[in-house]
Amino acid sequence: MSEADKFRAEVKENIEGLKKDHDVQALSRMWLREITRHKYAYNFNWMGRPIIQFPQDMIAMQEIIWDVQPDLIIETGIAHGGSLIYYASLLEMIGGEGYVLGIDIDIRAHNRKAIETHPMFNRIQMIEGSSVSDEVAAEVAEQAKGKKSVLVVLDSNHTHEHVLKELNIYAQHVTRDSYIVVFDTLLDDMPDDLVQNRPWGSDNNPKTAVREFLNGTDAFEVDKNIESKILITVAPDGYLKRVKG
């Protein structure tokens, strides 16, 4: 066994240990709950744009993007555009023709300007419209046609109904061994006072949509290794790997 293989085996053993360590898992959930009260995810930027994600999830996404080498990354929900720019910069480093397609029902003018004038914009396209509309779905299907490797990230409206519609629309474009990543499944574990004045909550959120979606398909499964190794994630049970089809 090579030294590299020995290291990978050690990492695998570490992850299995984290899976079994219920105290560490519980501490991580408690820490996650408390930092959410302080809007921890809002504290980070990527190449000058707010990314509104946990650094741990972004490292996980970097590993996925390197392994999958996608021709196309589809992301619903743009906000300030930080994650679009992050994914585009990784594709730029990888090389090739890969690009990011961002979808949002309302791309605010100041955000659009900042994205379109960013050095990474050469690998970004955007669609303004509802991610679950027939028109947007058709446009995305056209762009996904013929791509060898497609990765999907869902991070827009977090209600059960909306996320389930997105899963049913966009999962069909995910290629074998790639992922559809559903962010903010952690809402299922958050106390109600953290989601006040929102249409989603503990019984109506991305994780409840993921459960229903997985009950109707055997083409995807939750990659528990990812959340076990990063511990702090907005996407528990949200890293869905395509294993069939």
PAZAPA-4460 file (N, C-alpha, C; in steps of 0.05 Angstrom, whole numbers, plus 32768, in hexadecimal, padded with zeros to 4 digits):
% residues 245
    n_x    n_y    n_z   ca_x   ca_y   ca_z    c_x    c_y    c_z   seq   type   mol
   8011   7FE8   8000   8000   8000   8000   8012   8019   8000     1      M     A
   800C   802C   7FEE   801B   8044   7FEC   8016   8056   8004     2      S     A
   8027   806A   8008   8023   807D   801E   8009   808D   801A     3      E     A
   8003   8093   8001   7FE9   80A1   7FFC   7FD1   8090   8003     4      A     A
   7FD2   8077   7FFC   7FBD   8064   8002   7FBA   8061   8021     5      D     A
   7FD0   8060   802F   7FD0   805E   804C   7FC2   8076   8058     6      K     A
   7FC9   808E   804D   7FBD   80A6   8057   7F9E   80A6   8053     7      F     A
   7F96   809E   803B   7F79   809D   8034   7F6B   808A   8047     8      R     A
   7F78   8073   804C   7F6C   805F   805E   7F69   806B   807B     9      A     A
   7F7D   807A   8083   7F7C   8087   809D   7F65   809B   809F    10      E     A
   7F62   80AB   808A   7F4C   80BE   8089   7F31   80B0   808A    11      V     A
   7F2E   809A   807B   7F15   808B   807B   7F0F   8081   8097    12      K     A
   7F24   8077   80A5   7F20   806D   80C0   7F18   8084   80D3    13      E     A
   7F24   809C   80CF   7F1D   80B3   80DF   7EFF   80BA   80DC    14      N     A
   7EF6   80BA   80C3   7EDA   80C1   80BE   7EC7   80AC   80CA    15      I     A
   7ECE   8093   80C9   7EBD   807E   80D5   7EBC   8083   80F4    16      E     A
   7ED3   808B   80FF   7ED3   8091   811C   7EC1   80A8   8123    17      G     A
   7EC1   80BD   8112   7EAF   80D4   8117   7E92   80CC   8115    18      L     A
   7E8C   80BA   8102   7E70   80B1   8100   7E66   80A4   8119    19      K     A
   7E78   8095   8126   7E70   8086   813E   7E72   8096   8158    20      K     A
   7E7E   80AD   8157   7E82   80BD   816F   7E6A   80CF   8173    21      D     A
   7E56   80C5   8182   7E3D   80D3   8186   7E41   80ED   8196    22      H     A
   7E54   80ED   81A8   7E59   8106   81B8   7E63   811C   81A6    23      D     A
   7E75   8116   8194   7E7F   812A   8181   7E69   8134   816F    24      V     A
   7E59   8121   8165   7E42   8129   8154   7E2F   813B   8163    25      Q     A
   7E29   8135   817C   7E17   8145   818C   7E22   8160   8191    26      A     A
   7E3C   8162   8198   7E49   817C   819C   7E48   818D   8183    27      L     A
   7E4C   8180   816C   7E4C   818F   8153   7E30   819B   814E    28      S     A
   7E1B   818B   8153   7E00   8195   814F   7DFA   81AC   8162    29      R     A
   7E03   81AA   817B   7DFF   81C0   818E   7E0E   81D9   8185    30      M     A
   7E27   81D6   817E   7E36   81ED   8175   7E2A   81FA   815C    31      W     A
   7E21   81E9   814A   7E14   81F3   8132   7DFB   8203   8138    32      L     A
   7DEB   81F9   814B   7DD3   8207   8153   7DD9   8223   815E    33      R     A
   7DED   8224   816F   7DF4   823D   817C   7E01   8252   8169    34      E     A
   7E12   8249   8157   7E1E   825C   8145   7E0A   8267   8131    35      I     A
   7DF5   8257   812B   7DE1   8260   8119   7DD2   8279   8124    36      T     A
   7DD0   827B   813E   7DC4   8293   814A   7DD4   82AC   8143    37      R     A
   7DED   82A9   813D   7DFF   82C0   8137   7E03   82C3   8119    38      H     A
   7DF4   82B6   8109   7DF7   82B7   80EC   7E14   82B2   80E3    39      K     A
   7E1F   829D   80EE   7E3B   8296   80E9   7E41   8294   80CB    40      Y     A
   7E2E   8289   80BC   7E33   8285   809F   7E37   829F   8090    41      A     A
   7E2E   82B5   809B   7E2F   82CF   808D   7E4B   82DB   808F    42      Y     A
   7E5D   82CF   809E   7E76   82DC   80A4   7E8C   82D9   808F    43      N     A
   7E87   82CA   807A   7E9D   82C2   8068   7E98   82CC   804B    44      F     A
   7EAF   82D2   803E   7EAE   82DB   8022   7EC0   82C8   8011    45      N     A
   7EBB   82C8   7FF7   7ECD   82BA   7FE5   7ED3   82CE   7FCE    46      W     A
   7EEC   82D4   7FCB   7EF6   82E7   7FB7   7EE4   8300   7FB6    47      M     A
   7EDF   830A   7FCE   7ED2   8324   7FD1   7EB3   8324   7FD2    48      G     A
   7EA7   830C   7FD0   7E89   830B   7FD0   7E80   82FA   7FE8    49      R     A
   7E6B   8303   7FF6   7E60   82F3   800C   7E57   82D8   8002    50      P     A
   7E5F   82C3   8010   7E59   82A8   8007   7E42   829C   8017    51      I     A
   7E3D   82A5   802F   7E27   829C   8040   7E26   827D   8041    52      I     A
   7E3C   8271   8048   7E3F   8255   804B   7E53   824F   8061    53      Q     A
   7E52   8237   806C   7E66   822F   807F   7E80   8227   8071    54      F     A
   7E97   822F   807B   7EB0   8227   806E   7EB3   8208   806B    55      P     A
   7EA8   81FA   807F   7EAA   81DC   807E   7E9B   81D1   8065    56      Q     A
   7E84   81DC   805F   7E75   81D3   8048   7E83   81DB   802E    57      D     A
   7E90   81F2   802E   7E9E   81FA   8016   7EB7   81E8   8011    58      M     A
   7EC4   81DF   8026   7EDA   81CC   8022   7ECE   81B1   8017    59      I     A
   7EB7   81A9   8022   7EAA   8191   8017   7EA3   8194   7FFA    60      A     A
   7E99   81AB   7FF2   7E92   81B0   7FD6   7EAB   81B0   7FC5    61      M     A
   7EC1   81BB   7FCF   7EDA   81BA   7FBF   7EE3   819D   7FBA    62      Q     A
   7EE0   818C   7FCE   7EE8   8170   7FCA   7ED5   8162   7FB5    63      E     A
   7EBB   8168   7FB7   7EA9   815D   7FA4   7EAF   8167   7F87    64      I     A
   7EB4   8181   7F84   7EB9   818C   7F6A   7ED2   8180   7F5E    65      I     A
   7EE7   817C   7F6E   7EFF   8170   7F64   7EFA   8153   7F5B    66      W     A
   7EEB   8144   7F6B   7EE6   8128   7F65   7ED4   8125   7F4C    67      D     A
   7EBF   8136   7F4B   7EAB   8134   7F36   7EB4   8141   7F1C    68      V     A
   7EC4   8156   7F1D   7ECD   8165   7F06   7EB5   816D   7EF4    69      Q     A
   7EA2   817C   7EFF   7E8A   8181   7EEF   7E8E   8193   7ED7    70      P     A
   7E7F   818D   7EC2   7E7D   819F   7EAB   7E6A   81B6   7EB2    71      D     A
   7E57   81B0   7EC4   7E42   81C3   7ECB   7E3B   81C0   7EE8    72      L     A
   7E3B   81D7   7EF6   7E31   81D8   7F12   7E18   81EA   7F11    73      I     A
   7E01   81DF   7F19   7DE8   81ED   7F1A   7DE3   81F5   7F37    74      I     A
   7DDF   820F   7F3C   7DD8   8217   7F58   7DBF   8228   7F58    75      E     A
   7DAC   8220   7F68   7D94   8230   7F6C   7D98   8242   7F85    76      T     A
   7D93   825B   7F82   7D98   826E   7F97   7DB3   827C   7F93    77      G     A
   7DB2   8296   7F8D   7DCB   82A4   7F87   7DD4   82B7   7F9E    78      I     A
   7DC1   82C6   7FA9   7DC6   82DA   7FBE   7DDC   82ED   7FB5    79      A     A
   7DF3   82EE   7FC4   7E08   8301   7FBD   7E1B   82F5   7FA8    80      H     A
   7E18   82DC   7FA2   7E28   82CF   7F8D   7E42   82C3   7F96    81      G     A
   7E48   82C3   7FB0   7E61   82B8   7FBA   7E66   829B   7FB3    82      G     A
   7E51   828B   7FB5   7E54   826E   7FAF   7E57   826A   7F91    83      S     A
   7E4A   8279   7F81   7E4E   8277   7F64   7E6B   827D   7F5D    84      L     A
   7E76   8292   7F69   7E92   8299   7F64   7EA5   8284   7F6F    85      I     A
   7E9E   8279   7F86   7EAF   8264   7F92   7EB0   824C   7F7F    86      Y     A
   7E99   8242   7F76   7E99   822B   7F64   7EA7   8231   7F49    87      Y     A
   7EA2   824A   7F3F   7EAF   8252   7F26   7ECE   8252   7F29    88      A     A
   7ED7   825C   7F40   7EF4   825D   7F44   7F01   8241   7F45    89      S     A
   7EF3   822E   7F51   7EFD   8213   7F52   7EFD   8207   7F36    90      L     A
   7EE9   820C   7F26   7EE9   8203   7F0A   7EFF   8210   7EFA    91      L     A
   7F04   8229   7F00   7F1A   8237   7EF2   7F35   8229   7EF8    92      E     A
   7F39   8222   7F11   7F52   8214   7F18   7F54   81F8   7F0C    93      M     A
   7F3D   81EB   7F0A   7F3D   81D0   7EFE   7F43   81D2   7EE1    94      I     A
   7F39   81E7   7ED4   7F3C   81EA   7EB7   7F25   81DD   7EA8    95      G     A
   7F26   81DC   7E8E   7F10   81D1   7E7E   7EFA   81E6   7E79    96      G     A
   7EE2   81DC   7E72   7ECD   81EE   7E6A   7EB6   81F0   7E7F    97      E     A
   7EBA   81E6   7E97   7EA5   81E6   7EAB   7E9C   8202   7EB3    98      G     A
   7E82   8204   7EB9   7E77   821E   7EC1   7E61   821A   7ED5    99      Y     A
   7E59   8230   7EE2   7E44   8230   7EF7   7E2B   823E   7EEC   100      V     A
   7E14   8232   7EF0   7DFB   823E   7EE8   7DEB   8244   7F01   101      L     A
   7DE8   825E   7F07   7DDA   8267   7F1E   7DBD   826F   7F18   102      G     A
   7DAB   8268   7F29   7D8E   826D   7F25   7D83   827B   7F3D   103      I     A
   7D75   8291   7F39   7D68   829F   7F50   7D50   82AE   7F46   104      D     A
   7D3B   82AE   7F56   7D22   82BB   7F4E   7D25   82D9   7F4E   105      I     A
   7D39   82E4   7F5C   7D3E   8301   7F5E   7D5C   8306   7F61   106      D     A
   7D69   830C   7F4B   7D85   8313   7F4C   7D87   8331   7F4E   107      I     A
   7D8D   833B   7F66   7D8D   8357   7F6B   7DA3   8365   7F5B   108      R     A
   7D9D   837D   7F52   7DAE   838B   7F3F   7DCB   838E   7F49   109      A     A
   7DCE   8395   7F63   7DEA   8399   7F6D   7DF9   837F   7F6E   110      H     A
   7DEA   8368   7F74   7DF8   834E   7F74   7DFF   8346   7F58   111      N     A
   7DED   834A   7F45   7DF2   8343   7F29   7E0B   8352   7F1F   112      R     A
   7E0C   836C   7F25   7E23   837C   7F1B   7E3D   8371   7F27   113      K     A
   7E3D   836B   7F41   7E55   8361   7F4E   7E5E   8346   7F42   114      A     A
   7E4A   8335   7F3C   7E51   831B   7F30   7E5B   831E   7F14   115      I     A
   7E4D   832E   7F04   7E55   8331   7EE8   7E6F   8340   7EE4   116      E     A
   7E78   834F   7EF8   7E92   835D   7EF5   7EA8   834E   7F04   117      T     A
   7EA2   8336   7F0E   7EB6   8327   7F1D   7EC9   8318   7F0A   118      H     A
   7EE2   8314   7F11   7EF4   8305   7F00   7EEC   82E9   7EF9   119      P     A
   7EDB   82DD   7F0A   7ED2   82C1   7F05   7EB9   82BF   7EF5   120      M     A
   7EAE   82D6   7EEC   7E95   82D6   7EDD   7E96   82C7   7EC3   121      F     A
   7EAE   82C3   7EB9   7EB1   82B4   7E9F   7EA7   8297   7EA2   122      N     A
   7EA4   828D   7EBA   7E9A   8272   7EBE   7E7F   8272   7ECC   123      R     A
   7E70   8287   7ECA   7E56   8289   7ED7   7E41   8292   7EC3   124      I     A
   7E2A   8285   7EC4   7E12   828E   7EB6   7DFC   8290   7ECB   125      Q     A
   7DE8   82A1   7EC6   7DD2   82A5   7ED9   7DB8   82A5   7ECB   126      M     A
   7DA4   829A   7ED9   7D88   829B   7ED0   7D77   82A8   7EE6   127      I     A
   7D68   82BC   7EDF   7D56   82C8   7EF2   7D3A   82BC   7EEE   128      E     A
   7D30   82B0   7F02   7D15   82A3   7F00   7D13   828E   7F16   129      G     A
   7CFB   8284   7F19   7CF6   826F   7F2D   7D04   8255   7F25   130      S     A
   7D13   8249   7F37   7D21   8230   7F31   7D0E   8219   7F2B   131      S     A
   7CF5   821C   7F32   7CE2   8206   7F2E   7CCE   820C   7F18   132      V     A
   7CD2   8222   7F09   7CC0   8228   7EF3   7CC7   8217   7EDB   133      S     A
   7CB3   8213   7ECA   7CB7   8202   7EB1   7CCC   820F   7E9F   134      D     A
   7CCC   822A   7E9D   7CDE   8237   7E8B   7CFB   8234   7E94   135      E     A
   7D00   8238   7EAE   7D1B   8235   7EB8   7D24   8218   7EB6   136      V     A
   7D13   8206   7EBE   7D1A   81E9   7EBC   7D22   81E1   7EA0   137      A     A
   7D13   81EC   7E8C   7D19   81E5   7E70   7D34   81F1   7E68   138      A     A
   7D3A   8209   7E71   7D53   8216   7E6A   7D6B   8207   7E76   139      E     A
   7D67   81FF   7E8F   7D7D   81EF   7E9C   7D81   81D4   7E8F   140      V     A
   7D6B   81C7   7E88   7D6D   81AE   7E7A   7D7C   81B0   7E60   141      A     A
   7D78   81C6   7E52   7D87   81CA   7E39   7DA5   81CD   7E3E   142      E     A
   7DAC   81DC   7E53   7DC8   81E0   7E5A   7DD5   81C6   7E64   143      Q     A
   7DC5   81B5   7E72   7DD0   819D   7E7D   7DD3   8187   7E68   144      A     A
   7DC5   818A   7E52   7DC5   8175   7E3D   7DE2   8170   7E33   145      K     A
   7DE9   8157   7E33   7E03   814F   7E28   7E1B   8152   7E3B   146      G     A
   7E16   815D   7E53   7E2D   8161   7E65   7E35   8146   7E72   147      K     A
   7E4F   8142   7E74   7E59   8129   7E7F   7E56   8127   7E9D   148      K     A
   7E58   813E   7EAA   7E58   813E   7EC8   7E49   8157   7ED1   149      S     A
   7E34   8153   7EE0   7E23   816A   7EEA   7E20   8167   7F08   150      V     A
   7E25   817D   7F16   7E21   8180   7F33   7E0C   8194   7F38   151      L     A
   7DFA   818F   7F4C   7DE4   81A1   7F52   7DE5   81A9   7F6F   152      V     A
   7DE0   81C3   7F74   7DDF   81CE   7F90   7DC5   81DD   7F93   153      V     A
   7DB5   81D5   7FA7   7D9C   81E2   7FAC   7D9E   81F4   7FC5   154      L     A
   7D99   820E   7FC2   7D9B   8220   7FD8   7D8A   8239   7FD3   155      D     A
   7D71   8234   7FCD   7D5F   824B   7FC8   7D49   824B   7FDD   156      S     A
   7D30   824B   7FD5   7D1A   824A   7FE8   7D1B   822F   7FF8   157      N     A
   7D1A   8231   8012   7D1F   8219   8023   7D05   820A   802C   158      H     A
   7CEF   8210   8020   7CD7   8201   8028   7CD7   81E5   801D   159      T     A
   7CC9   81D3   802A   7CC8   81B7   8022   7CBE   81B5   8005   160      H     A
   7CA8   81C3   7FFF   7C9D   81C1   7FE4   7CB0   81CA   7FCE   161      E     A
   7CBD   81E0   7FD3   7CCF   81EB   7FBF   7CE7   81D9   7FBB   162      H     A
   7CF4   81D1   7FD0   7D0C   81C0   7FCE   7D05   81A5   7FC1   163      V     A
   7CEE   819A   7FC8   7CE6   8180   7FBC   7CE3   8184   7F9E   164      L     A
   7CD7   819A   7F96   7CD4   819F   7F79   7CEF   81A2   7F6C   165      K     A
   7D01   81B0   7F79   7D1C   81B3   7F6E   7D2A   8198   7F6B   166      E     A
   7D28   8187   7F80   7D34   816D   7F7F   7D29   815D   7F67   167      L     A
   7D10   815D   7F63   7D04   814E   7F4D   7D0B   8159   7F32   168      N     A
   7D10   8173   7F30   7D17   817F   7F17   7D35   817B   7F11   169      I     A
   7D46   8180   7F24   7D62   8182   7F1F   7D72   8168   7F23   170      Y     A
   7D67   8156   7F33   7D75   813D   7F37   7D7A   812D   7F1D   171      A     A
   7D68   8130   7F0A   7D6A   8122   7EF1   7D83   812A   7EE2   172      Q     A
   7D8E   8142   7EE7   7DA6   814B   7ED9   7DC0   8142   7EE7   173      H     A
   7DBE   8138   7EFF   7DD7   8130   7F0E   7DE1   8116   7F02   174      V     A
   7DFB   8116   7EFC   7E07   80FE   7EEF   7E10   80EB   7F05   175      T     A
   7E14   80D2   7EFC   7E1D   80BC   7F0E   7E36   80C4   7F1E   176      R     A
   7E36   80C0   7F38   7E4C   80C5   7F4A   7E4F   80E3   7F50   177      D     A
   7E3D   80F4   7F45   7E3D   8110   7F4D   7E28   8114   7F63   178      S     A
   7E22   812D   7F69   7E11   8133   7F80   7DFC   8147   7F7A   179      Y     A
   7DE6   8146   7F89   7DD4   815C   7F8C   7DD5   8164   7FAA   180      I     A
   7DE0   817B   7FB0   7DE5   8184   7FCB   7DCE   8197   7FD4   181      V     A
   7DC1   818F   7FE9   7DAA   819F   7FF3   7DB3   81AE   800C   182      V     A
   7DB7   81C8   800A   7DC0   81D7   8021   7DA8   81DE   8033   183      F     A
   7DB0   81E4   804C   7D9D   81ED   8061   7D8A   81D7   806A   184      D     A
   7D91   81BE   8067   7D82   81A9   8074   7D83   81AB   8092   185      T     A
   7D97   81B9   809C   7D99   81BD   80BA   7D80   81CA   80C6   186      L     A
   7D70   81D7   80B5   7D58   81E4   80C0   7D46   81D0   80CE   187      L     A
   7D48   81B7   80C7   7D37   81A3   80D4   7D3F   819F   80F1   188      D     A
   7D57   81A7   80F8   7D61   81A3   8113   7D62   81BD   8123   189      D     A
   7D5A   81D3   8117   7D5C   81ED   8125   7D43   81F3   8135   190      M     A
   7D46   81FF   814D   7D2E   8208   815C   7D1E   821D   814C   191      P     A
   7D05   821E   8152   7CF3   822F   8142   7CFB   824D   8144   192      D     A
   7D07   8255   815A   7D0D   8271   815D   7D23   827B   814A   193      D     A
   7D31   8268   813D   7D46   826F   812A   7D3B   8272   810E   194      L     A
   7D22   826B   8109   7D16   826D   80EF   7CFC   827D   80EF   195      V     A
   7CFB   8291   8101   7CE4   82A2   8103   7CE1   82B2   80E9   196      Q     A
   7CC8   82B8   80E3   7CC1   82C8   80CB   7CCB   82BC   80B1   197      N     A
   7CCD   82A2   80B0   7CD4   8293   8098   7CBE   827F   8091   198      R     A
   7CBA   8279   8078   7CA6   8265   8071   7CAE   8248   8076   199      P     A
   7CC7   8244   807F   7CD0   8229   8085   7CD5   8225   80A2   200      W     A
   7CD8   820D   80AB   7CDD   8207   80C8   7CE4   81EA   80CC   201      G     A
   7CE0   81E0   80E5   7CEA   81C6   80EC   7CDB   81AF   80DE   202      S     A
   7CC3   81B4   80D4   7CB4   819F   80C6   7CAF   81A6   80A8   203      D     A
   7CBD   81BA   809E   7CB9   81C4   8083   7CD3   81D0   807A   204      N     A
   7CE4   81C0   806F   7CFF   81CA   8069   7D0E   81B7   8055   205      N     A
   7D26   81BE   804D   7D34   81AD   803A   7D38   8190   8042   206      P     A
   7D3C   818B   805C   7D40   816F   8064   7D27   815F   8062   207      K     A
   7D10   816A   8068   7CF7   815B   8064   7CF3   8155   8047   208      T     A
   7CFB   8168   8035   7CF9   8163   8019   7D0C   814D   8010   209      A     A
   7D24   814D   801B   7D38   8138   8014   7D2D   811C   801C   210      V     A
   7D21   811B   8034   7D16   8101   803C   7D01   80F7   8029   211      R     A
   7CEF   8108   8021   7CDA   8100   800E   7CE6   80F8   7FF3   212      E     A
   7CF9   8108   7FEA   7D06   8102   7FD0   7D14   80E7   7FD1   213      F     A
   7D23   80E1   7FE6   7D31   80C8   7FE8   7D1F   80B0   7FEB   214      L     A
   7D07   80B4   7FF7   7CF4   809F   7FF9   7CE9   8096   7FDE   215      N     A
   7CEC   80A7   7FCA   7CE1   80A1   7FAF   7CF6   809A   7F9B   216      G     A
   7D10   8096   7FA3   7D25   8090   7F90   7D3B   807F   7F9D   217      T     A
   7D47   806E   7F8E   7D5F   8060   7F97   7D78   8069   7F88   218      D     A
   7D75   807E   7F78   7D8B   8088   7F68   7D9F   8099   7F78   219      A     A
   7D96   80A3   7F8F   7DA7   80B4   7FA0   7DA8   80A9   7FBC   220      F     A
   7DBE   80AE   7FC9   7DC0   80A8   7FE5   7DD0   80BE   7FF3   221      E     A
   7DCB   80C1   800D   7DD9   80D5   801D   7DF6   80CC   8021   222      V     A
   7E09   80DE   801B   7E25   80D8   8020   7E2C   80E1   803C   223      D     A
   7E29   80CF   804F   7E2D   80D5   806B   7E4B   80DB   8072   224      K     A
   7E5D   80D1   8061   7E79   80D6   8066   7E7F   80F4   8066   225      N     A
   7E72   8103   8055   7E78   8120   8053   7E71   812E   806D   226      I     A
   7E58   812B   8076   7E50   813A   808E   7E5F   812F   80A7   227      E     A
   7E66   8115   80A7   7E74   810A   80BE   7E90   8116   80C0   228      S     A
   7E9D   811B   80AA   7EB8   8125   80AC   7EB9   8144   80B0   229      K     A
   7EA6   8153   80A6   7EA7   8170   80AA   7E99   8178   80C3   230      I     A
   7E87   8168   80CE   7E79   816C   80E7   7E67   8185   80E8   231      L     A
   7E71   819C   80DF   7E61   81B4   80DF   7E58   81B9   80C3   232      I     A
   7E3D   81B6   80BF   7E32   81B9   80A3   7E16   81C3   80A4   233      T     A
   7E0F   81D3   8090   7DF3   81DB   808D   7DE3   81C6   807E   234      V     A
   7DF0   81B0   8076   7DE3   819D   8065   7DE4   8180   806F   235      A     A
   7DDC   817C   8089   7DDA   8160   8092   7DC6   8150   8082   236      P     A
   7DCE   8139   8078   7DBD   8128   8066   7DB8   8136   804B   237      D     A
   7DC8   814B   8045   7DC2   815A   802C   7DD6   8155   8016   238      G     A
   7DEB   8145   801B   7DFE   813E   8006   7DF4   8124   7FF9   239      Y     A
   7DE6   8127   7FE3   7DD9   8110   7FD6   7DE9   8107   7FBE   240      L     A
   7DF4   80EF   7FBF   7E05   80E5   7FA9   7DF4   80D3   7F97   241      K     A
   7DF7   80D8   7F7D   7DE9   80C6   7F6A   7DF9   80AC   7F67   242      R     A
   7DEC   8096   7F6E   7DF9   807C   7F6E   7DED   8069   7F58   243      V     A
   7DD7   8072   7F4B   7DCB   8062   7F35   7DC2   8076   7F1F   244      K     A
   7DC0   806A   7F07   7DB5   807A   7EF1   7DCA   808A   7EE2   245      G     A
***
